[in-house]
């Protein structure tokens, strides 16, 4: 396994914000629990499949070094240049982070392969110190200006480590047509109580029977999507309905899919791509539904408002590099529109919940800093 792959795996190991989301005790809804868990499961799948699915192992050749000292000298020079900057537009920040990822991959790869022993010289330790300092400088530059939700979307799409990965893009494009076809499927007909029962029965049946082929996997995704979208249509009326069984069953099924990845049942590539696209789709659909419910004054209770507050923001936090790279063009447009709609909706929610406006207005900066902190 190459050092570039090891580095990719280390990044994904640190990437999920699942634990942070779980610490938000005020969010008690189905989506706060099950969607975060499923996104975490998708990150686990990426750990399994990244070697086979992506070309993350293709080391950057933009920077060529002869010695570790030479690599570290260039890295220090880059850090020095960053320290001289007073601020950066989102475009400048995006360009600089992309440049950083390129030089960082080259330096890390070279330093990691340096096996020459020298007294009192620790290239990998020095690399880490410089890397952490560069990251701190980017966090400083991010804080220097007020950022927006649109900035989050544009930056994360552009700087994704998988943005230019042709193998990932080809695999995602082939799967997008399947998910696009789901939009034509009719929603569940019947009351919300009947829909919830059907949802539970479907998941229970799937758990018992299992998924034994790609055809069954796609069939599961199709029916689940219909039930999920039907659930969203009734989201504002779900406050007093327990969906613990749905949450638990969904997580168990996703775990089954994870463990079957790479077997004759389901290829690793299909598991990673389809589960990641599924996660993207659900996060965006949920956030869009929440913004519409708030805009049309469907939410009356503070407990619901609090849950909606975090559900709207979750897509900006939880969609990682891989997820951003495989968004369809239509989903990118949806994400950008959501980003444009969020400020007014969050303002409305924060006023109702008597939140500190200065804190909520600064959330885009916080989310960008959280993202940069794990690069």
Helices and strands as residue ranges (DSSP letters): H 3-15, H 18-22, H 30-30, I 31-35, H 36-53, H 68-83, H 90-112, H 123-143, H 149-159, H 166-182, H 192-209, H 214-233, G 235-237, H 244-260, H 268-295, H 302-318, H 321-325, H 329-352, H 357-361, H 363-372
